[in-house]
Each structure stands twice: as structure tokens, then as C-alpha cells.
């Protein structure tokens, strides 16, 4: 039988749809209880707005409207909400709190089993600087996961500036930095080591660059850290010290955490659970993105992959 839906998409039948609806209702209720108002933006955005935020070529799917404008299907909800804030809330005092449950669209490699159409639930907190805004976002994230019924999850926390700054301080050329960060963003440590081997670095510098992305652990990881990582580690310590205990106990520090979206500027986080082999959600700070839409503001947010969250909850229930 020929495929009836494009690869990376699927039909959702009534039983699963009821479970997904219940799950999104619980997460939405958590967001609203924390003061986040739900918004919905068009699935189609102008390419110029997408390019302003993420750079040319970042969008997966393009098309033309009847006037010849280039449109793109949104690949996440952060950029559309940043555009919404700049156009609809340009004079509204912050902080602004928005939540959403919506689909995003991404290209996938052939035969990789990844989803083209991703149902996400998340929040964006605009106008709240670090560390306070980051602490709020992490708290809402954990409250939403608790409400969803997930029990065994951990939240990996890193910093978007940590490894790029280290590469720069050790004299790695900009074009090579981009290639190394691209490998690191997909967890290709073999690729990172291969690229580093060609740079002719001092042995101790090469060893530091190889070892840092593999550093994971509790707050003790921040003690006695290499001075070249001190700035990022200090920001992570500020966040950790301000977290409620119920959130702090979920956190593990991950110095190899890198995102392939260029707008992240500080603390990053990802959600892991042993019941599933890939991150359930991710987020972080993007303090420079809003300036692209005329309203410079610090900001932080996260998105949960609802279908992966559903799978993880079901896996925990099955294994429990």
C-alpha cells in the first residue's frame, strides 16, 4: 500500500486523541494558573520575519501567496510570539506571559523517523531578566510535567555561551567553531573530536574542549571549574541557588547542551526521562530576539513535545 500521509506525519485516532486532549488540558491549566495567557498565531508567517529572527534559510517550508510574498510554515512558536509582542504589545508594560498549544513544522531527513508536524505546549516570558525569569520558567516547566503525570524526569541545564566562548578563547577560527557547534548540537561527540584533532591545539586545550561537553552532574560540577568557564558557571549557580527545592532536585547540569537555533543567549534546558530515548522538551533564554521586532526585552521560554510527553507518561505507567 502506498503511503497515505507524508513521511513524518500521522493520523491520530479517537482513543489517543482523548488522551492527548487530557494531557494538553492539564498542562494548559498549569500555565494559566501561573498567569500565562493563551495565544494562537498563524501557521504561516512572512519569510522576512523568520529570517530577521533566525537567519536566511532557517525555515523548512516555503510557498508564495497570491501577491508574490514568500511565506513559511512556522518551525517553532518562539519567533511568532516575539513578532506578536513587537506588533501587538509594543507599548504594553512587561513582564508579559504567554502560553500556547500549537503545531510547528520541520523538515526531516529521509528514513530517520522524525516528525514533520510537532504538537507543542509551551510558554514565553517576555521582559523578565535572568536569573529571576529563568527560575520562573523552570518552575512552570516542572509544574507542567508534574501535572502531566511524569514522575522520573530530569531537567538538563546548560548555557548557550559556555562552549562557543571557550572555543573563541582558545583561538578556534569562526568557521570551524560553527562546524563544531553543529556537531555538538546533535550530540555527535565523535564528530567534535574529529574536528578538534585537526586544529593543532595544545594538548591540554584539546583535552579541555573534548571533556567539557561530557561534563554532567549536580551543583558540585560548578565547584573548582576551569577559570575559562567561570562566567557561564556563575550564571548557572545564580539560577540554581534561587530555584525552589522541588525544582532544584530535578536539575542536572549539562555543559554539552547546545541548541542549533541561533537566538539563544544564556541558560538552556532540556527535559529527559528514562521512559523515552530523546528529549521531551527544551527551552532557554533569548535576550536579543525581541529587538528584531522593535521591542528589546530579555526573554525566556520552553516548549514540550506533547506526543513525546504522552509516550513518556505511558511508558512510566507501563514500567511502574
Residue, then its C-alpha position, 0 to 999 in steps of 0.5 A: x500500500x502506498x503511503x497515505x500521509x507524508x513521511x513524518x506525519x500521522x493520523x491520530x485516532x479517537x482513543x489517543x486523541x482523548x488522551x492527548x486532549x487530557x494531557x494538553x488540558x492539564x498542562x494548559x491549566x498549569x500555565x494559566x494558573x501561573x498567569x500565562x495567557x493563551x495565544x494562537x498565531x498563524x501557521x504561516x508567517x512572512x519569510x522576512x520575519x523568520x529570517x530577521x529572527x533566525x537567519x536566511x534559510x532557517x525555515x523548512x517550508x516555503x510557498x508564495x501567496x497570491x501577491x508574490x510574498x514568500x511565506x513559511x510554515x512556522x518551525x517553532x512558536x518562539x519567533x511568532x510570539x516575539x513578532x506578536x509582542x513587537x506588533x501587538x504589545x509594543x507599548x504594553x508594560x512587561x513582564x508579559x506571559x504567554x502560553x500556547x498549544x500549537x503545531x510547528x513544522x520541520x523538515x526531516x531527513x529521509x528514513x530517520x523517523x522524525x516528525x514533520x508536524x510537532x504538537x507543542x505546549x509551551x510558554x514565553x516570558x517576555x521582559x523578565x531578566x535572568x536569573x529571576x525569569x529563568x527560575x520562573x520558567x523552570x518552575x512552570x516547566x516542572x509544574x507542567x510535567x508534574x501535572x502531566x503525570x511524569x514522575x522520573x524526569x530530569x531537567x538538563x541545564x546548560x548555557x548557550x555561551x559556555x562552549x562557543x566562548x571557550x572555543x573563541x578563547x582558545x583561538x578556534x577560527x569562526x568557521x570551524x567553531x560553527x562546524x563544531x557547534x553543529x556537531x555538538x548540537x546533535x550530540x555527535x561527540x565523535x564528530x567534535x573530536x574529529x574536528x578538534x584533532x585537526x586544529x593543532x591545539x595544545x594538548x591540554x586545550x584539546x583535552x579541555x574542549x573534548x571533556x567539557x561537553x561530557x561534563x554532567x552532574x549536580x551543583x558540585x560540577x560548578x565547584x573548582x571549574x576551569x577559570x575559562x568557564x567561570x562566567x557561564x558557571x556563575x550564571x548557572x549557580x545564580x539560577x540554581x541557588x534561587x530555584x525552589x527545592x522541588x525544582x532544584x532536585x530535578x536539575x542536572x547540569x549539562x555543559x554539552x547542551x547546545x541548541x542549533x537555533x541561533x537566538x539563544x543567549x544564556x541558560x538552556x534546558x532540556x527535559x529527559x526521562x528514562x521512559x523515552x530515548x530523546x528529549x521531551x522538551x527544551x527551552x532557554x533564554x533569548x535576550x536579543x530576539x525581541x529587538x528584531x521586532x522593535x521591542x528589546x526585552x530579555x526573554x525566556x521560554x520552553x516548549x514540550x513535545x506533547x506526543x513525546x510527553x504522552x509516550x513518556x507518561x505511558x511508558x512510566x505507567x507501563x514500567x511502574 
